[in-house]
């Protein structure tokens, strides 16, 4: 009979000691490399922001936009870190260090800078998340932030996910230069 109370408390004691041991042994998470951009329209007005975070599976891209026309908008990573308005052609083409064709539906695609379309609601806001498989911010054979940098660009229309070089996405309506940190 005296053994039963001890057995009832034993699992609780083991659980508490496991928690203490786990928290003592857990190393603090390493700071993941990131890049950020403030998005602006051709007239300089704010259009949101973007964050790119490096992880084991690639680059995690989060774009939050405002002031867009309602509907679908292409969002791409462009190869040059320059956003000169009003047309943002200074950002160059899509980030394509592997020399592929454009679009997730292209049998020869896709650029590393190709991402899904973003939906802007009736209030002009939209959000898009995507993982660029195998991407690195500043290391590896094809870093995002190479000598001329990179930019996030939002286009006026949806990407058709097939047409090379830019998916018939229309004009560039917002742009932001990615910077480490």
Beta strands, then each sheet from edge to edge (+ up, - down):
strand 1: 34-40
strand 2: 46-55
strand 3: 58-65
strand 4: 71-73
strand 5: 75-78
strand 6: 118-120
strand 7: 126-133
strand 8: 151-155
strand 9: 172-177
strand 10: 179-180
sheet 1: 7+ 3- 2+ 1- 10+
sheet 2: 4+ 6-
sheet 3: 5+ 8- 9+
end
